[in-house]
Amino acid sequence: MEELELPLNSVCGTIEVSPGDFPKLQVLDLTYNRLSSDDILNLGMLPNLKTLHLTGIQLCICYRSKYYV
């Protein structure tokens, strides 16, 4: 899979990615979801990701496994 689109999907929570996950993914669209700064950093583990769409995201702060906007 080279492109994954998940806009407006209520993505909220910890995104865990390993270097071997999605080895061919080049484009990821997570627009209008809620992500933490750690989620965004974890996406950096995708080895071939060239384009990351984050328009309109709400940055969440995680306290004791709960996310707050």
Contacts in CASP RR format, 6 or more apart in sequence:
PFRMAT RR
TARGET T0000
AUTHOR 0000-0000-0000
METHOD contacts of the structure
MODEL  1
MEELELPLNSVCGTIEVSPGDFPKLQVLDLTYNRLSSDDILNLGMLPNLK
TLHLTGIQLCICYRSKYYV
1 22 0 8 1.000
1 24 0 8 1.000
1 25 0 8 1.000
2 24 0 8 1.000
2 25 0 8 1.000
2 26 0 8 1.000
2 27 0 8 1.000
3 25 0 8 1.000
3 26 0 8 1.000
3 27 0 8 1.000
3 28 0 8 1.000
3 29 0 8 1.000
4 22 0 8 1.000
4 25 0 8 1.000
4 27 0 8 1.000
4 28 0 8 1.000
4 29 0 8 1.000
5 29 0 8 1.000
6 28 0 8 1.000
6 29 0 8 1.000
6 30 0 8 1.000
6 33 0 8 1.000
7 29 0 8 1.000
7 30 0 8 1.000
7 31 0 8 1.000
7 32 0 8 1.000
7 33 0 8 1.000
7 53 0 8 1.000
8 31 0 8 1.000
8 32 0 8 1.000
8 33 0 8 1.000
9 33 0 8 1.000
10 33 0 8 1.000
10 34 0 8 1.000
11 30 0 8 1.000
11 33 0 8 1.000
11 34 0 8 1.000
11 35 0 8 1.000
12 33 0 8 1.000
12 34 0 8 1.000
12 35 0 8 1.000
12 60 0 8 1.000
12 67 0 8 1.000
13 34 0 8 1.000
13 35 0 8 1.000
13 36 0 8 1.000
13 39 0 8 1.000
13 60 0 8 1.000
13 62 0 8 1.000
13 67 0 8 1.000
14 36 0 8 1.000
14 38 0 8 1.000
14 39 0 8 1.000
14 42 0 8 1.000
14 62 0 8 1.000
15 35 0 8 1.000
15 39 0 8 1.000
15 42 0 8 1.000
15 43 0 8 1.000
16 42 0 8 1.000
17 42 0 8 1.000
17 43 0 8 1.000
17 44 0 8 1.000
17 45 0 8 1.000
17 46 0 8 1.000
18 45 0 8 1.000
19 45 0 8 1.000
19 47 0 8 1.000
20 47 0 8 1.000
21 45 0 8 1.000
21 46 0 8 1.000
22 46 0 8 1.000
23 47 0 8 1.000
23 48 0 8 1.000
24 48 0 8 1.000
25 46 0 8 1.000
25 48 0 8 1.000
25 49 0 8 1.000
26 48 0 8 1.000
26 49 0 8 1.000
26 50 0 8 1.000
26 51 0 8 1.000
27 49 0 8 1.000
27 50 0 8 1.000
27 51 0 8 1.000
27 53 0 8 1.000
28 43 0 8 1.000
28 46 0 8 1.000
28 49 0 8 1.000
28 51 0 8 1.000
28 52 0 8 1.000
28 53 0 8 1.000
29 53 0 8 1.000
30 52 0 8 1.000
30 53 0 8 1.000
30 54 0 8 1.000
30 57 0 8 1.000
31 53 0 8 1.000
31 54 0 8 1.000
31 55 0 8 1.000
31 56 0 8 1.000
31 57 0 8 1.000
32 55 0 8 1.000
32 56 0 8 1.000
32 57 0 8 1.000
33 57 0 8 1.000
33 58 0 8 1.000
34 57 0 8 1.000
34 58 0 8 1.000
34 59 0 8 1.000
34 60 0 8 1.000
34 67 0 8 1.000
34 69 0 8 1.000
35 54 0 8 1.000
35 57 0 8 1.000
35 58 0 8 1.000
35 59 0 8 1.000
35 60 0 8 1.000
36 59 0 8 1.000
36 60 0 8 1.000
36 61 0 8 1.000
36 62 0 8 1.000
36 67 0 8 1.000
37 59 0 8 1.000
38 62 0 8 1.000
40 54 0 8 1.000
43 49 0 8 1.000
43 52 0 8 1.000
58 69 0 8 1.000
59 69 0 8 1.000
60 67 0 8 1.000
60 68 0 8 1.000
60 69 0 8 1.000
61 67 0 8 1.000
61 68 0 8 1.000
62 68 0 8 1.000
END
